[in-house]
Amino acid sequence: MSKVKFFPLMVCLFCGIVLTQQSVATAKDIIRPEKIRSKREVVYDKETYEELAKLWKEYYKEFPSEDAYANWMYASRYAGDEEYEKLLERGLKKYPANPTILYLSSMLKHGAPVSDIERNYLERATQLDPEYMDPWFSLVIHYMTNDDDEHLKIALRKLLEGGAVADEILDYNYNMLVGLDKNAILITNGDNDTYPGFILTQLLNFRPDILIVNRSLLNTDWYPTYMVKKGLPRFITTSELDELRENILADMKAKKTPVGPGGPFGDTLIVRLIESAIKEGRPVYLSHTLYDSDVVKRYREKGRPLGLVTLATPPTKPYKQDLQELIKIWLEDYRTGGLDSWRLHYSREGDAALPIMTNYAASLYAILDSSANDIRGYRLDLFHWYEKHLETLFPEGGIKDLMVEMWCRFDDIEEIKTWCERQNIKR
């Protein structure tokens, strides 16, 4: 049986500008390419970024400006251009007051120990353009590294007030958090399932009892012990972390093991964290946004799927009770304003939010697939929720077809049966 997988126009009349035949030809031949935005907003494949980098390079050659150079560099970064670092260093010398180039320069040693130079680049970028949001994301991590809670909250507030996090993404994070048990630990994956959670728990004081642990940051040499100081179970010490990192790197080198989706150390530390949490009786949840790995797969298979998360530690309640509590929260407390927004439903190709929204469908599928008898009394309400918030969000085929197939397994509710007949489904 198929499963849903958790995965400017400017008009100038009589301007008095005389255009030569050559300049007219140039204007026709060279078109300003699409502005490059962070993968938090738009995600394309490598080939698309390679093409965009080529277009911006050509545009810069004809119409040199700091903005064109910055877009060229942004596209080159995502394209993995071998000359990227050299070109970016050249751009920083030529355009030292361009916020995007300063931001990208701060990321050259991304993942390395945080330096004052990087932070100065980021803070300078925000001073030059307070509305430019990308640097604020990085500053959140810099302030965490320095255990600077005051500036951390300032950065989080800038992200919130600057609209850097789309409503549907903030709602999604809210919906992940709202049903978790008290003092829970939530393991997340990337920007769109981590920064909004920081905003909610640390700035807006929503579920401040929950600690969010970012899987990617576990690969740094400071974050694991930082999180212990913030309240995680004592799953590692500084000396243990140094030794563990050395041993893992030596083993990977000897066996020529490639780095997995969790990074070289992330999954090993997740195992240690979960084991320590079990000893303290604290629940640990895995976000459905986590990339698969052997470790994540194992915990998902043995764990308990509960909406947008999987409980990785032993449950304390019968599954039926957990499920009924989840559905009640889903129907009564889940925020859907962003999910129903015009922006999301008419978003452009590559919108980074759409893949995340599929987790709602995947979670509904899992609930219906594993517990049809236990939730019969809730099935129509869940169907209405799907019909109202998800049915028109996805294109024909794929997820939509799988959800139709799932709903149409049931013929004991007349309204769903009639809906299925309209879908031309033969059972």
N, C-alpha and C positions, 0 to 999 in steps of 0.2 A: 504494500500500500504506500502510495506517495506521502511524503511528509513535507511540511513547510520548514525550510531551513532558517535557523537563527543566524542571519546575515543582513550720441546728441545730434539732432538735426538742426542746422543753422541755415537760415535763408538770408541772403544779402542782396538787396535790390538797389541798384544805382549807388553803390558804395563809393564810387570814384576810384576803385582799385583797377589798375590796368594789368590784365593777365596776359603773359606771352603765350604763344602756342605751346612752347616747351613746358611751362608751368602747368597749363591745363592738362597736358598729357600726363604729367607726373601725378597730379591730383586724382586723375582717373585710374592710374595704374597702382598707386599705393594707397591702400585703405587702412585706416586706423584699426588695428586688431582689438579683439575683446580684452577688456581689463582683467588682469589676473587677480584672483581672490584666493584667500586661504582655503585649504581643504576642509576647514570647519564649515565652510559655506558651499563650496562647489568642488566636486571630485570628478576628474577625467582620467582616462588611461594615459600611459606613458607616451604613446604615439601622438595623442592630442596635444600634450604639453610640448613635445618635440616640435610639432607643427606651429604651435603658438610662439615658441621661442624663436623659430625661424622667421615668422612674420614680424615679430617685434624687432628683431635684429635688422630686417630690411627697412622697417619703418624708421628706426633710429638713424639708419644710414642716410635716409632722405630728409628726415625732420628731427635732427638731434635735439634732445631735451632731457632734463633729469627725469621727468616722468616716463618718457619712453624707455630710458635706460633701466629704470627701476622695474618696469613691467617685463622687460627682456630678462632681467636677472631673476625675477620671481618665477617666470616660466622655465628658465634654465635650471633653476633649483629642482623643480618638480620633474623636469625631464632627465635629470641626472647627467647634465653636460659635464664632460671631463675638464673643460676649461672654466667651469663656473667660479671656482675660488679665485683664480687669477683675474677673471673679468670683474668680479665683485670688488676685489681690492683696488683695481683700477678705477671702478666707479666711485668708490668711497673717497679716493683722492680728488676726483674731478667734481663730485657732488657731495661734499661733506655735510650738507645741511638737508639732505633728502631723507625724510622719515623712513621710507620703505627700505632704502639702501642701508640706513643705520640698523634697522630691525634685522634685515637679512645678515648683516655683518655680525650681529650679536649671536646669530645661530650657526656660524661657521664651526664653532667648537661645541655644538649642542650635544649634551651628554657628558662633556668633560667637566671637571671641577669648575664651579662658578667663579668668575673673576670680576674685579671691579671694572675692567674695561668693558665687558659685556653689559653689565648693569648700567654703566654710563651711556653706552650707545642707546639702550632702551629708554632710559629716562630722558635723554636728549631728544629722542624721537617723539616722545609724548609732549615735551615742552614745545617743540616745533609745530606739532599738530595734535592738540588734545583730543580731537575727534577720531584719530586713527587708533583703532582698537587692537590690532595685532600685538604691539609691544606689551600691552597690559596683561595679556595671557602669560607671556614669558616672565613678566615682573612678579606675577603671583608665585611662580616657582622660586625666583631669586629671593623673595621675601621669606618664603618658607625655609629656604636654605639657611638664612640668617636668623631664623626664629623671630622674625619681626612682625608680630601680629598686628600692630598698628598700621603699618604700611600695606600689609596683606589685605586688610579689610578695605583700605582706600582703593587698592587695585580691583578688588572684587566689586566694589560699588561702581567704579568706572565702567566695568564690563556690563553691569546691570543697567545703569542709567544711559550708557552709550548704545544700548540695543545690540550689543555684540552677541548675545545669545537669543536666538529666535524663540518666540513664544511656544511653539510646538516642542522644542528641545527642552525648555525649562519645565513645561508641563510633563514631558516624559520622565524627567528626573524626579519631579515631585511624585509621580505615580509609582516610580520604583521605590521611593522612600516611605510612602504613606502607610504601607501595610507591614513593614518590617517589625519584628519583635524588638522589645526594649533593649538598649545597649548593643544593638547589632553592629556587625562589621560588614561592609559592602565592598566587594572587590570589583573595580571597574577597569576599563581598557584604555580609552583615549580622551580627547578633549571634550567631545560632546556628551559623554556620560560621566565626566569628572568635575570640570569647572562649574557647570550649573549646580551640581550637588554641593560644591564648596559654597556657592552663593546662598543656597537654601539653608544649609546647616550652620554655616559660620557667620553669615551676614544677616540673613532674615530670621534666624533663630527658629527655623522649622526643623524639627527632629534633631536638635543639637546632641542628643544622646548617641546618634549614629556616627561611626567613624568610617570615612570613605578612604579606601586604600587603592591607589592607582598601580596597576600591574606593571606598566612601563617604568614608572619611577622607582619601583623596587630594584631595578637594575643599576641604580646609582649607588655611590658609596656613602651617602648621607641619609637618604630617605627612610630606610628600614628602622634605624635607631631613632630618627626624628619622630616617627610614628609611635614608637614605644613610649617616648616622652609625652606624646599627646594622648596616651591612654590605651594603646594596644597591649595585649598580653606580651610578656617579656619573651618573645620568640627568638630573639637574637641579640647578642652584645656586639660592641664594636670590634673586639678581637676575634670573635667567632665569625663575624661578617668578613673581615679581612682574610681570614684563613679559608673560608668557604669560597670566596671569589677566586683566590689563587688556585685552589684545588680544581674548581670547575674549569677555569681557563686552561690549566695544564692538561686536564683530561680531554677537553675539546680539541686542543692542539695535537695531542698524541693520537687521538682517534679521528682527527680531521672531521669533527662533527659540525655541521652547519648550525648557525644560530636560528632557533625556532621562533615562532610568533610571540612567545612570552619573553624574548630576550634571553641572554645567557644565564641569568640568575633568577628571573621573576618567578617561574613556576616552582623551583626548588624552595624559594622563600614562602610561596603560597602554601605549600604542603606543611612547612614548619609552623606557619601562622595558624592554620586550621587545627593542627594537632595541639598547639598551645591553647587555642580558644576552647577546644573541647574540654581540656582539663579545668578551665575556669568556668565552664558552663555558659559560654557566650556564643550566640548564633552567628554563623558566617554565611553570607549569601554571595553568589556569583551573578553578576549582571549578564543578561543574555547577549550583551554587546561584546563580550569577550571573544577574541579570536580562538578558534579551536586549537588544542594541543593535546597530547596524550594525557597530561595531568588534568586539564579542564574537562576533557571527554569523560575521564574516569569519575570525576566528582559529579558531573551531570548525570551520568548513568546510574550512579548509586544514590544521588541526592533526590530531593523532592522539588519538582517544578511548581512554582507558586507565582503565577502571573509573569512579570517581566524579570524575574530572578529565579535562581535555583537555590534552595537551602542545602548547603554542603555539610553541615554538622548534623548530628542525630536529632530527629524531631522530638518534640516534647508532647505533641498532641496527635490524636488519630488523624489520618489523612482527610477523612470526610469532614472533620471539624475545621481543619486548616483550609480546606477547599471552600467550604461554606462561608467562612470568615473572609476569605479572599474575594469571593464573588460579591459579597455585600459591600466591601470597600470599593471594588471595581465599579459597581453600579451606582453607588452613592457618593463616593469621594474622589474618583478619578477626575482630573481636570482635562477638559477637551476643547477649550477655546482655541488653542493653537492648532490642534488636530483638525478643527473645522474651518480654519482660516482660508480666505480667498488666496492668500499668498502661497500657501502650501498646495492647495488643490490645483492651482495654475502655475506651479513652479516650473522653472526651466530644467532642461535635461542636465543631469549631474548634480542636482540639488542634494546636498549631503544629508538633509533631514529625511528624505524619502526612504532610504534603506533602513534607517532606524525605526521608522513607523511600521515597517513590516513585522516588527516584533510583537505588536499588538495582535496581529492576525495569527502569528505563530503560537502565541500564548493561548489564544482562544481555541485554536486547533488542538493544542495539547490537552486543555481542560476537557473539551468535548470528546476527544479520542480515548482518554484514560478513565473517565468517570461518568459516563453517560447516565448510568442508573442513579448515581448519588446526587446528581444535580438536575434531575428531570424537572423539578419545580422552578428552577431558575432558567431553564433553557430558552423560554420565550423572551424573557427580559434580556438575556445575553444576545439573542438574535436581534432584538430591537436596537441594542447598543451597536452591534455590527452594522446593521442596516443604516443607522443614522450617521455613524462616524467613519466607517471604513469602506463601505461598499463602493462608493464612487471615487475613492482615493487612488486605487490601483488600476492599471490598464487591463484590457481583456487578456486572458491567458494567465499562465503562471499562478501567482498567489490567489487571484480571484477565482480561477477554476478550481483550485484545491479547496478553497473555502466553500464554494457551491457544492462540491462533492461531499464535503463534511456535513453541511447543514441538511443536505438531501438524503442522508442516511436515515433520517427520522421521519416517520410518517404518522406519528401519534399526536401531532399538533397541527390543526387544520390550516392555520395561518402560514406556517412554514411550508406545509405541503402545497398550498396554493402558490406561494412564492416560487417553489421549485418547479412547478408546472410552467411558470412563465420563463424559466431559465432553459426550457427545452431539455431537461434532464430526464433520461429514461432509467428507471431503476428496475 
